[in-house]
Amino acid sequence: MQSIKKAAVVVPALAVMLSLAACGGSNSPSTSTASAPASASAPTPASTPAVDQSQVFTAVRDTDSGLDGVPAQVSFAAGSSTGTLSINSVDYATLTPDAANDGMMTVSGTPTLGVTLGVIPPQQPVLFPGIIEACEPDATGAPNPAAGNMPLKSKVVAIAGLPIKNVALLLGTTFPTYYENCLRDGLPTPQAQHSLLTIDGNAILSVTDVRNSPNPVVTPPPASLLETQEAGNNGDWLIPFLYITPDGQRHIALVQHGTVAGGHDHNFVGVWLDQ
């Protein structure tokens, strides 16, 4: 997938989902006219945007078939500390940066909870998240402790960018972090062993989903990489994107997406991170 902020997994962060801020004392009597420096150690609040800002995203929704996603955008109006995620030009969620304004955001509005991961460094004064996973109440989801154990399901994964078409970039990559339903591993409790996806230099894909088994499921080439460009594996697609972490490094995220219409046994959307 916490906040997607905190999961507040976001990506945060993704993050991901990721994102994942004392005071000086004085021995002087209270009648002393000397005073400590005002707010010398107080956290600095997030600055308010002075100009309109926006960032183009691609949104992959749980019920949409296909590999390209749909157009989305995050916008902050001048003077506003609350932004909007719109999908196909329709407002979907509100985003509120945390106090440090570091790309971690609280996701609300139509979704009950969200996780934000990574940042887009050039944006100032708002640092946009690289990845947003938004979750809504759904009985088929997983109980989420951050939402009073209400069952939530991933409905949207939005990434600031377009899908990668050069699948050779994926060779030799390991993805040790998975978020679904705004939870790492898609489970409400922390796991000793985490889900893992690897693509070796020969394009052999191996997936360990700890919700099902501690053992990996191996898919030999070429089907594993064709999934990034064509429907395959009973309606289960892997869609790679580039994203950026707070240190400015480029990383790859894989959106894993399955639909009943495409042949999968249920609709879902989640995201794998290479860190």
RODO-2510 file (C-alpha; in nm, 4 decimals, decimal comma):
residues 275
     n   res          X          Y          Z
     1     m     0,0000     0,0000     0,0000
     2     q     0,0020     0,4221     0,6276
     3     s    -0,1660     0,7583     0,5347
     4     i    -0,0996     0,5965     0,1880
     5     k    -0,1106     0,9863     0,5479
     6     k     0,0128     0,7405     0,7621
     7     a    -0,1868     0,5526     0,6577
     8     a    -0,3234     0,8611     0,7426
     9     v     0,0542     0,4696     0,3355
    10     v    -0,0300     0,6772     0,2306
    11     v     0,2546     0,6405     0,1079
    12     p     0,2637     0,6784     0,2055
    13     a     0,3269     0,6903     0,1286
    14     l     0,3308     0,5600     0,0019
    15     a     0,4780     0,5393     0,0170
    16     v     0,5927     0,4648     0,0661
    17     m     0,2679     0,4161     0,0683
    18     l     0,5885     0,5904     0,2974
    19     s     0,6110     0,8208     0,4928
    20     l     0,6213     0,6780     0,5127
    21     a     0,8860     1,7252     1,4030
    22     a     1,1744     2,1489     2,2478
    23     c     1,1409     2,3979     2,4268
    24     g     1,4010     2,5574     2,6424
    25     g     1,3491     2,5763     3,0124
    26     s     1,4415     2,8637     3,2402
    27     n     1,5484     2,8750     3,6021
    28     s     1,4429     3,2361     3,6283
    29     p     1,1507     3,3157     3,8585
    30     s     0,8171     3,3700     3,6952
    31     t     0,8398     3,7421     3,7687
    32     s     1,1511     3,7796     3,5572
    33     t     1,1213     4,0178     3,2668
    34     a     1,3520     3,8033     3,0543
    35     s     1,1771     3,5728     2,8144
    36     a     1,2869     3,2752     2,6139
    37     p     1,3021     3,3152     2,2378
    38     a     0,9491     3,2830     2,1069
    39     s     0,8785     2,9464     1,9493
    40     a     1,2490     2,8791     1,9231
    41     s     1,1898     2,5061     1,9054
    42     a     0,8283     2,4897     1,7958
    43     p     0,7532     2,2996     1,4769
    44     t     0,7223     2,5173     1,1704
    45     p     0,3724     2,4941     1,0238
    46     a     0,3275     2,4072     0,6605
    47     s     0,3391     2,7132     0,4398
    48     t     0,0268     2,8067     0,2476
    49     p     0,0588     2,7855    -0,1300
    50     a     0,0913     3,1315    -0,2849
    51     v     0,0014     3,0218    -0,6366
    52     d    -0,2169     2,7614    -0,8018
    53     q    -0,0329     2,4294    -0,8292
    54     s    -0,1194     2,1024    -0,9965
    55     q     0,0363     1,7674    -1,0786
    56     v    -0,0810     1,5201    -1,3422
    57     f    -0,1553     1,1675    -1,2144
    58     t    -0,2703     0,8388    -1,3645
    59     a    -0,5477     0,6676    -1,1659
    60     v    -0,6004     0,2913    -1,1741
    61     r    -0,9420     0,2004    -1,0339
    62     d    -1,0356    -0,1411    -0,9021
    63     t    -1,3236    -0,2019    -1,1442
    64     d    -1,1616    -0,0650    -1,4626
    65     s    -1,0075    -0,3158    -1,7007
    66     g    -0,6981    -0,2320    -1,9000
    67     l    -0,3446    -0,1175    -1,8424
    68     d    -0,3324     0,2562    -1,8994
    69     g    -0,5499     0,3894    -1,6179
    70     v    -0,7457     0,7140    -1,6488
    71     p    -0,6371     1,0797    -1,6299
    72     a    -0,6218     1,2309    -1,2827
    73     q    -0,4850     1,5467    -1,1260
    74     v    -0,3975     1,6837    -0,7830
    75     s    -0,4531     2,0593    -0,7488
    76     f    -0,3954     2,3175    -0,4771
    77     a    -0,5557     2,6589    -0,5247
    78     a    -0,3570     2,9667    -0,4265
    79     g    -0,3906     3,0309    -0,0537
    80     s    -0,5417     2,6887     0,0175
    81     s    -0,3822     2,4240     0,2381
    82     t    -0,6240     2,1578     0,1120
    83     g    -0,5904     2,0060    -0,2325
    84     t    -0,8168     1,7998    -0,4533
    85     l    -0,7615     1,4719    -0,6354
    86     s    -0,9828     1,4667    -0,9426
    87     i    -1,0325     1,1640    -1,1677
    88     n    -1,1570     1,2234    -1,5217
    89     s    -1,2110     1,5860    -1,4143
    90     v    -1,4465     1,4815    -1,1304
    91     d    -1,3438     1,5647    -0,7718
    92     y    -1,2797     1,2454    -0,5755
    93     a    -1,0703     1,3144    -0,2647
    94     t    -0,9278     1,5977    -0,0572
    95     l    -0,5606     1,6007     0,0420
    96     t    -0,4166     1,7835     0,3426
    97     p    -0,0362     1,7989     0,3845
    98     d     0,1094     1,7154     0,7243
    99     a     0,2826     1,9809     0,9335
   100     a     0,6191     1,9209     0,7674
   101     n     0,4609     1,9370     0,4196
   102     d     0,6886     1,6562     0,3046
   103     g     0,4616     1,4785     0,0611
   104     m     0,2694     1,2862     0,3264
   105     m    -0,0953     1,3811     0,3183
   106     t    -0,4210     1,2959     0,4895
   107     v    -0,6684     1,1617     0,2343
   108     s    -1,0399     1,2203     0,2903
   109     g    -1,3614     1,3033     0,1062
   110     t    -1,5183     1,0122    -0,0803
   111     p    -1,2498     0,7695     0,0428
   112     t    -1,2474     0,7072     0,4159
   113     l    -0,8713     0,6650     0,4316
   114     g    -0,5679     0,6895     0,2114
   115     v    -0,1966     0,6191     0,1993
   116     t     0,0503     0,8549     0,0297
   117     l     0,4003     0,7519    -0,0710
   118     g     0,7006     0,9317    -0,2160
   119     v     0,7142     1,2969    -0,3207
   120     i     0,7568     1,5063    -0,6326
   121     p     1,0446     1,7320    -0,5154
   122     p     1,0233     2,0207    -0,7694
   123     q     0,6760     2,1287    -0,6545
   124     q     0,6890     2,4272    -0,4176
   125     p     0,5573     2,5115    -0,1719
   126     v     0,3427     2,1961    -0,1870
   127     l     0,5365     1,8697    -0,2272
   128     f     0,2967     1,6367    -0,4014
   129     p     0,2885     1,2674    -0,3116
   130     g     0,4159     1,0322    -0,5777
   131     i     0,1572     0,7643    -0,5003
   132     i    -0,1928     0,7827    -0,3519
   133     e    -0,3891     0,4733    -0,2516
   134     a    -0,7467     0,5605    -0,1581
   135     c    -0,9770     0,3216     0,0292
   136     e    -1,3526     0,3191     0,0810
   137     p    -1,5846     0,1167     0,3070
   138     d    -1,6494    -0,2238     0,1539
   139     a    -1,7438    -0,5513     0,3193
   140     t    -1,4984    -0,7352     0,0929
   141     g    -1,2075    -0,5255     0,2233
   142     a    -0,9926    -0,5795     0,5331
   143     p    -1,0600    -0,4333     0,8808
   144     n    -0,8404    -0,1256     0,9140
   145     p    -0,7280    -0,0218     1,2655
   146     a    -0,6858     0,3382     1,1474
   147     a    -1,0573     0,3467     1,0648
   148     g    -1,1905     0,1798     1,3808
   149     n    -1,1485    -0,1628     1,2180
   150     m    -1,4030    -0,0737     0,9512
   151     p    -1,3526    -0,2977     0,6450
   152     l    -1,1902    -0,0839     0,3755
   153     k    -1,1019    -0,1711     0,0197
   154     s    -0,8551    -0,0143    -0,2237
   155     k    -1,0591     0,1633    -0,4888
   156     v    -0,7916     0,3816    -0,6501
   157     v    -0,4147     0,3829    -0,6866
   158     a    -0,3012     0,7116    -0,8426
   159     i     0,0606     0,7691    -0,9458
   160     a     0,2212     1,0935    -1,0629
   161     g     0,3237     0,9814    -1,4081
   162     l     0,2475     0,7472    -1,6936
   163     p     0,2960     0,3688    -1,7193
   164     i     0,6420     0,2472    -1,8197
   165     k     0,6356     0,0808    -2,1604
   166     n     0,9976    -0,0369    -2,1556
   167     v     0,9539    -0,3518    -1,9497
   168     a     1,3284    -0,4208    -1,9666
   169     l     1,3569    -0,1696    -1,6793
   170     l     1,1941    -0,4284    -1,4554
   171     l     1,4554    -0,7004    -1,5027
   172     g     1,6455    -0,7788    -1,1860
   173     t     1,4093    -0,5756    -0,9653
   174     t     1,2774    -0,6767    -0,6228
   175     f     0,9575    -0,5343    -0,4737
   176     p     0,9546    -0,6067    -0,0974
   177     t     0,6602    -0,3849    -0,0018
   178     y     0,2959    -0,4338    -0,1001
   179     y    -0,0050    -0,2190    -0,0044
   180     e    -0,3660    -0,3172    -0,0576
   181     n    -0,6728    -0,1883     0,1257
   182     c    -0,4445     0,0824     0,2737
   183     l    -0,2580    -0,1848     0,4703
   184     r     0,0860    -0,3342     0,4235
   185     d     0,0401    -0,6858     0,2858
   186     g    -0,3350    -0,6123     0,2807
   187     l    -0,3583    -0,7375     0,6404
   188     p    -0,4679    -0,5506     0,9562
   189     t    -0,1886    -0,6939     1,1738
   190     p     0,1885    -0,6615     1,1194
   191     q     0,3480    -0,9681     0,9637
   192     a     0,6786    -1,1357     1,0504
   193     q     0,7168    -1,2242     0,6822
   194     h     0,6086    -0,9750     0,4177
   195     s     0,4793    -1,0270     0,0666
   196     l     0,7481    -1,0141    -0,2013
   197     l     0,7609    -0,9823    -0,5795
   198     t     1,0757    -1,0336    -0,7826
   199     i     1,1567    -1,0242    -1,1543
   200     d     1,4926    -1,1795    -1,2301
   201     g     1,7249    -1,1111    -1,5204
   202     n     1,5506    -1,3793    -1,7269
   203     a     1,2085    -1,2200    -1,6797
   204     i     1,0871    -1,4910    -1,4423
   205     l     0,8335    -1,3395    -1,2045
   206     s     0,7966    -1,4733    -0,8505
   207     v     0,5249    -1,3566    -0,6102
   208     t     0,4861    -1,4429    -0,2418
   209     d     0,1496    -1,3264    -0,1052
   210     v     0,1570    -1,3937     0,2698
   211     r    -0,2235    -1,3849     0,2806
   212     n    -0,2271    -1,7071     0,0822
   213     s     0,1012    -1,8885     0,1416
   214     p     0,4614    -1,8344     0,2568
   215     n     0,5728    -1,9971    -0,0681
   216     p     0,6213    -1,8062    -0,3928
   217     v     0,4173    -1,8541    -0,7078
   218     v     0,6481    -1,8526    -1,0096
   219     t     0,5415    -1,7373    -1,3564
   220     p     0,7919    -1,8099    -1,6356
   221     p     0,8470    -1,5727    -1,9294
   222     p     0,7145    -1,4420    -2,1520
   223     a     0,3748    -1,4180    -1,9796
   224     s     0,5144    -1,2391    -1,6748
   225     l     0,6287    -0,9362    -1,8725
   226     l     0,3500    -0,9440    -2,1281
   227     e     0,1202    -0,8732    -1,8343
   228     t     0,2517    -0,5192    -1,8378
   229     q     0,1155    -0,4603    -2,1869
   230     e    -0,1643    -0,7079    -2,2442
   231     a    -0,4456    -0,8665    -2,0488
   232     g    -0,3177    -1,1868    -1,8975
   233     n    -0,3170    -1,4231    -1,6021
   234     n    -0,6964    -1,4366    -1,5762
   235     g    -0,7449    -1,0629    -1,5743
   236     d    -0,4556    -0,9845    -1,3390
   237     w    -0,2323    -0,7047    -1,4691
   238     l     0,0969    -0,5572    -1,3504
   239     i     0,1437    -0,1938    -1,4512
   240     p     0,4871    -0,0370    -1,3839
   241     f     0,5391     0,3333    -1,3061
   242     l     0,8318     0,5505    -1,2015
   243     y     0,8012     0,7483    -0,8788
   244     i     1,0312     0,9630    -0,6655
   245     t     1,1199     0,9365    -0,2960
   246     p     1,2006     1,2306    -0,0643
   247     d     1,5738     1,1879    -0,1317
   248     g     1,5091     1,2585    -0,5014
   249     q     1,5806     0,9012    -0,6139
   250     r     1,3723     0,7436    -0,8875
   251     h     1,2051     0,4140    -0,8071
   252     i     0,9648     0,1738    -0,9752
   253     a     0,6175     0,0952    -0,8464
   254     l     0,4014    -0,1862    -0,9835
   255     v     0,0254    -0,1471    -0,9715
   256     q    -0,1274    -0,4932    -0,9425
   257     h    -0,4798    -0,4895    -1,0749
   258     g    -0,7418    -0,7565    -1,1327
   259     t    -1,1033    -0,7390    -1,2466
   260     v    -1,3924    -0,9806    -1,2706
   261     a    -1,4617    -0,8464    -1,6191
   262     g    -1,1081    -0,9415    -1,7216
   263     g    -1,1391    -1,2947    -1,5824
   264     h    -1,0162    -1,2503    -1,2244
   265     d    -1,2276    -1,3832    -0,9376
   266     h    -1,2612    -1,0379    -0,7769
   267     n    -1,1943    -0,6691    -0,8406
   268     f    -0,8883    -0,5296    -0,6651
   269     v    -0,6018    -0,2824    -0,6969
   270     g    -0,2785    -0,2675    -0,4968
   271     v     0,0757    -0,1368    -0,5340
   272     w     0,4234    -0,2931    -0,5037
   273     l     0,7219    -0,0759    -0,4094
   274     d     1,0876    -0,1484    -0,4789
   275     q     1,1932    -0,0374    -0,1301
***
